[in-house]
Amino acid sequence: MNNSDNVDNSGTMDRGGSGDSGDSGDSVTVFFPGAGSFGAEFGPLTEALGRSSWPVRYPGRLGRDFGEPATSFDAVVRACADQIRRRSAVRPLLFGHSYGAYVAYATAVHLGEAGVEVAALAVAGAAGPGLLRVPEQAAAGPAEAAAYLDRVDSGVLAGAPSDEWRAVVAETAAQDLRLLRQFTPGAAPGLRCPVLAARGTEDPLTTDDTIAAWQHTTTGPCTRHTFPGGHSDLLGSPDCVSWLRRIRETADA
C-alpha cells in the first residue's frame, strides 16, 4: 500500500553520466547511488524515464577517466555538481538513495548557490540530514562495511556476481561511509524547491517520522511516501516508478 503525507513548509550503469553531450538544454532526472553502489538499483526508474535520466558517477568509481576516490564529502558534491553543469541541464530533478540522498541534497544546495535552479529533490531510504548517524564501525573497513550492508539490505552483497565484485562493493561502501561521516548539514534550510522523501515499509534505517524530517531542508513543500519493500528493493516497485513519473511531470509543468 502506498501512504503519503504532505508537510508544507512554505512561509545499468553508465548512461553517459560523465559525458558532456546529450540532454543539453533538456529537463533531466539525475540519480545518486547509495553507498557501495554503481547505480544498477535505478534500472527500473531510468527505463521508465528514458534518455532524459542518468546516474552521476562518483569520483573513483570504476570507469574511464574517473580517477581516484574523493578525499572529502565536499569533493564528491563538487564532482556531481560539475557533471550536471556540463550537461547544461534545465531545472534538473535530483533523486538520491541512502548515501546518495545526502549527496543529492548537498549537490542541490551547491547548485542553488551557483545559480542553477533545481526542480525538486527526491530521496529514498534516508532519514532527514539532521538525524543522520553513520556508525563508526561501519566505516572502519571493507569487512565492517560488508557486515553493515548485510544488516541493512542483505540482497546487496548476496546478489553480487562474484567474490571479487563483492569485495569491490564492500571496499567502495566503506569509503563512501567514511566520507558521509564528514557531512554536516546546515542548521537553516538549504533549499527552496519541493522535497519528496520515500521509504520502504521494511527499511531498517528509516521510519515515517525520520523521513518526515526532510521538511527541515527546504522552505518549499515536503511530501513523504511509504512503499512496500525494504531499503533498496522499493526502487523497483511499480508504485515507486509511478511516483517518480508524477514528480517529473509536475516538475516539467
N, C-alpha and C positions, 0 to 999 in steps of 0.2 A: 504494500500500500504506500502511496506517495502522500506524505504530510507536508504542509507548508505553513509557515508563519511569517508575517510581514512586520518588520520593525522599521519605522520611518524616522530617520534622524534629521529630516530636512532642516531646518531652523536651527612499414613498421619502420620503422625507423628510417631515417634520412629522407625527408621530403624536401630537401634543399634548405633546411633551416640555417645553414651557414652561408648561403649564397647571397648575391646582390641582385639577382634577376628574378622576374616573376612577381606577380601580385603588386607591382608598383602602382601606387595610387588607388588600389582596391582595398575594401574593408577586409580584414583578416582576423582569424582567431589563432592565437599563439598559445601553445601548450607548454607547460613547465613540469617535467617529470619529477617523480619522488626520489628519495634517497636510494642510490644504487641503480636507478632505472635509466634506460636509454630511450624511453618513450613508447615502447610497444603497447603499454596498457591503454594508450589513447587510440588504438586502431579502430574500434567501432565508431568513435567520435569523429576522427579525421575522415573516415569513409563517408559518414553521414554529411559532413560539411563540405567535402570535396577539396579542390585545389586551393581554396581560399584559407586553408588551415595548415599549420605546420608546427613541429616541435622545436623549441630552442635547443641549441647544442651547448651544454655547459663546457667550460674550458677543461681540457684534459680528457674528455670523453673520447672513446675510440673514434677515429675518423680523420680524414685528410685535413692537414693544416690546423689542427686544433690544439697543438702544443701541449704544455704541461698543465697539471691541475692548478686551479687557483689557490693562492695562499691566503685569501681572505674572503669572507662572505661578500663584502663590498665589491671585490673584483669579479665575482660571479654575476652580481647585479649589473655592473657596468658592461660586461660582455654581452649579457642578454639584451640590455637596452640598445647597445650598438647594433646588434643583429636586426632589431626592429626598426631602428632609424635607417639602416641601409636599405631596407625594403620600401622606405617612404610610405609606410602603412598609414592609412587614414583611419583615425579613431579605432585602433585595434582593441579587440576583446582579449583579455588575458585570462587563461584558465590554468590554475596550478593545483597539483595533487600532493598532499602531505608536505614533505620538504619543499616541493615546488610551489606550494601555496604561499609560503613566506618569501620565496624568491620572486614570485609573480607580484606580490604586494609591494615589496621593496622596489621592484622594477617599475611598477606603475607610479610610485611616488617619484622615482628618479626621472621618468619620462615627463611627468607633470611639471617638475621643476625646470626641465629643458624646453617646455612649451609644447610638448606632444600630448594631445588630448587622448585619454583612454576612454573607450566607450563604456566599459564595465569590467569589473574584476569578478571572476567566478572561482571559487575554491572548493576543494573536496578533501575530506579526511584530515582536517587540520583544525585544531582549536584556535580561537582568536589569538592574535600575536601576544597580547598581554598575559595569556595563560600558558604560553609555550614553555615547556620544561623538557630539555633533552637530557636523558640520563648520562652522567659522565662515563659510566661503564660501557654504554652502547657505542661510544665514540672512541674507546680505548684501542681498538684494533679490529682486523677482519673477523676473528673468531667471535669477539664480543658483538660486533655488528650483525653477524650471521645469527647469533642467538636472539638478538633483539628482533630481527626481521621475522624469525620463526614464530616469536610470540605475537607479533603484530599482524602478520599476514603469511601464514605457512606456505601459501602457494608460490610466493616469490622465488624462493630457492628450490623448492620441490619441482617447479616447472622448468628449471634451467636445463638446457640440452646436454650439459657435460659438467664434470667436476671442475674443469678449467674455467668454464663460464661462471659457475657458482663462486669460484674464488675471485673472479673479476668483480662480480656483483657485490660480494662481501667487502672487498677492499674499497670499492668505489663508495659504498654506503658509509663505511667508517669515515672516509674523507668528507663526504657531504655532512655527516652529523657533527664532525669536528667544526666545520665551517658554520653550521647552523647555531652552534653554541655561542658564536660571536655576535649573532643578530640581536640587536637591542631596539625594539620598536619605540617610536617616539611617543610621548605622553599625549600629544594632541593628534586628532585625526589627520592623516596624511593625504586623504583623497576627497574628491567631491563627487566622483562617479558612483553609480549603483554598485553595491557589493552583494553577491549571491553566494551563500555558503551551503554546502551539502555534506551529508554523511550517510554511511550505510548503517542499517539498524544493528548489525553485529560488529561494528567497528570498535575495537577495544581502546582506541586512542581518543575518541570523541564522545560527547553526549549532545543532546539537543541544546542544552544550556551553553556548552563551551563553543559550539559553532555560532550561537547567537551573539557571542562576544565580538564577532567580526563587526558588529554595528559601531564599535568604537573606533574603527579605522576610517570612517567616512562621514562627511556631513550630508551625504545623499542617502537614498533609501537603502535598506539592508534587508534581504529576504533569506530565510533558511528553509531547507528542504531535507527530508529524510527518505531515503530509498531503500528497498530491500538489498541486502548484501553486506559484505564485510568491508575491510579497509580499502581494498583495491577493486574487487570484482563488481562493485556498484557501477563502475565506469562503463561496463559493458551492458548494463541493463537497458532495455527499451525505454523505460521511464527517464533514465538519465540522458539518453540520446535525445529524446523529445524535449526535455527540459533545456538542454543546451541549444537546440534549434530555436526554441522560443526566445531564449536570451539573445541569440544572434539576430533574429528577425526584429526584435524590439530595438536592438542597438542600431540596426540599419534603417529603421523607420524615420 
